[in-house]
Amino acid sequence: MTKRPYVICHMVPSVDGRIVTDGWRLPHGLLAEYERTAASFQADAWIIGRISMEPYAGKARLPASTRGARLPRTDFVARSDAPSYAVAIDPGGKLRWESAAIDGEHAVTVLTEQVPDRYLAFLRARGVSYLFGGKSRIDVPTVLRKLRSRFGIRRLLLEGGGKINGSFLAAGVIDELSVLVAPVADGGVGTPTLFDAREGPGPARHLKLVSVERRRGDLLWVRYRIRSSGHR
């Protein structure tokens, strides 16, 4: 059976689990502290959703149409020897990549088979690798196995929004949780949280505490392992 990467969810929530930082007046140096703790994992790649990736991807123009035979719905690997990878989950093919790399990290996008041919042609022309995660919905375990087999990714940082993180949690594929708790009590209602898997009772996962460390700016770095994550 094909192995998948070891998945570490690394986030900066408030003490009440909210993750939208607008209006928080965050401590000076929080971003640098977040990057330092993230780098300590020595991951091969990081993965986020479409909305979070948009500022990095850019706003290149998409061709109006394509001619010729329908492009096959098979994975396209433009590069498999990159030192690291930036992965986006973009089911509908909406990101407008200006480059095939983000700060030297090769771009990989995860699609459904419903994206149009012109978008696939656009990605190929840009040199952006793409994987199909399902016909109409993204199957997270399948995507992880492909990231391992196509690109050799062994350690993956999950840094998404509540829904993407929640989908990984529900699939039982998070191995470790790393939270840099901001010294903020948000108090918002209806804003994204660390995990937003579904309405009603969630896919509760039991955690084992690994470490607790005070960091600059009254930040608290807490690490857990997910019990019975099923990592292979």
N, C-alpha and C positions, 0 to 999 in steps of 0.2 A: 504494500500500500504506500502511495506517495506521501512523503512527509510534508508538513507545512511549517511556516516560520514560527518561532517563539514570539508571541505577541505581548507587548507591554503597552498598556494604555497610560499615557503620560499627560496630565492635565493640570490646569490651575483653577480650581473651583473656589467659591466663597465657602465660609464655614457651613452654610446651609445648602451647599451643592450646586449653586447656580454658576453658569459659565459664560454669560454675556457680561463683559467687563465695562461696558459703557457707563460712565458716571461713577465708577468706583474710586477714582483718584488713587490709583495703585501706588504702592511704595516705589521710590526711586530704585532702579536697578532690578525690578522684578523680572523683566524680560531677559536680562542677562543671566539672572539666576536660573530661570527656566531653561535657557539654552545650555548652561553649564551642567545642570542635572540631566538634561536629555542626552548630552554628549557622553556622559559617563556610562551609558548603556552600550555604546559602540554599536549601534544598530546599522544594518545594511540599507534600510529604507524607512521612510515614514509615509503614512497614509492619512488622507483627509477627504472630505466631501467636496462636491462641486462648488458650493457657495464659498467655502473657505479657500479653495484653490484659485478662484477667479482673479484676485489681485496679483497672484504669481504668474498665471497663465498668459494674461494680456488680452488684447482685443483685436486679433488679426481678422481680416475679412474672409468669410467663407465663400468658396466658389458658388456661383449661381446654380450650376448644374454639372452633371458629368455625362459623358457619352460612352457607349460601349456596353459590354456584358456586365451583368450584376456581379459585384465583388463578393467573393465567398465570405461567409461568416466564420472565419477562422482567425486565430490569434496572429497578430503581426508583431514580430520582435525586431525592432530596428537596431537594438544594441543589447548584448547580454553580458558585456564585460565591464560595465561601469563600476566605479568604486562605491557608488551609492545611488539610490533611486528615490524619486518623488512620485508618489502614487496618488491618483485621484479617482474617486468613485463618481462617475458621471453617467448614470443610466441612459439619459436621453441624448447624450452627445451635444452639450451646449457650450463647453469650454472652447475658447478661441485661442489656441496656443500660438504664441509668437515665436517660440523656440522649443527645441527638443530637450532643453536642459534648464534647470533652475539652480543657479550658483554652482554649476558643474555636476549637478545630480540629474541623471537621465530621467526624463518624464515618461511615465506609464499611466495610461488611463483605462478605467474599467467600464465597459459598456454593456448594454443589452443588445440583442440581435435586431431590435426594432429601429436602430439608428439608420439614417439614409446612406446610400452609396456615396453621395457627395461628401459626407462628413468623413467617411473612411478614407476617401481619396485625399481629403484635406490633411488628415493625420499622417498618411503615408508621405505626402509631399513635404510635410514639416519634419519628418523623421521621428515622430512621437510613436512609441510602442503602444499597442492596445491589446487588451484581453477581453473576451466575452465572458460575462458572469452569469448569463442565463438568457432565455428567450425574451421575457418581458420583465423579469425581476432579477435582482442580484442575489446569487446564492453565495454567501460569504465563505463557507468551507471550500467550495470549488475555486473561488478566487485565490484563497490562500495557498491551495495546492499548486495552482498555476504559477503564482509568484515564486514559489520554491523551485518548481521544475523548470520554468522558462528562464528565470533570472538568477537562480541560486541564492535567493534571499533567505537567510536563516534567522535573522532577528529583525523584527518590524515594530516601529513605534506607531501606535494608534493615537492620533491627536485630533479626532473629529469632533463634530457637534453631537448633541444628545442623541439624535436618531441613529447616526452611524455607530456611535459607541454602543448604543442600545442593541443594534442588530448584531454586533459582535458578541455582546454579553448573552443575548438570547440564543445565539448559535453555540455557545459554550467554547469559544475559541480564544478568550483572553486568558493568558497565563499569569500575568502580573499587573498590578495596579499601582501606579506611582502618582501621588497627588501632592502638589505643592500648594498647600492650603493658604489662600490669601487672607490677611487679617481684616476681612470684610464680612458683615452680615447683610446680605442683599435684601431679603424680605419680599422679593418680587413674587407675583402669582402668574403662572402661565408662561414664564420664560424658560428657555432650555436649561436642563440640568445635566449633570455628568452622564447619566444614562436615561434615555427616554425610549424604552423598548415598546411599550404598548399601553393602552388604557386598562385601568383596573390592576389587579395583582400582577406583579412583574415576575420575570424569571430569576428569582432570588438566587444568588451565588454566595457560598460561604467563603470567608477570607481567613488567611493566616498571616498575622503580623510579622513582617520581616525586619523593619527598622523604623525608627522615628528620630528625626534630626532637626534641630532648630537652625534656620538659615537667616541670612541678612534680611533686615526689614520686617522682622516679626513673622517671617514665613515659617511654615512647618512642613517639612518634607516627610511624608509617610508612605511607606511601601508595604504592599501586601502581595502574597501569592494567592491565586484562586485555587481553591481545593478542587481536585478532580477536573481540571480543565481539559483533559484528554489530549494534551500535546504529545506528538509522536516525532 
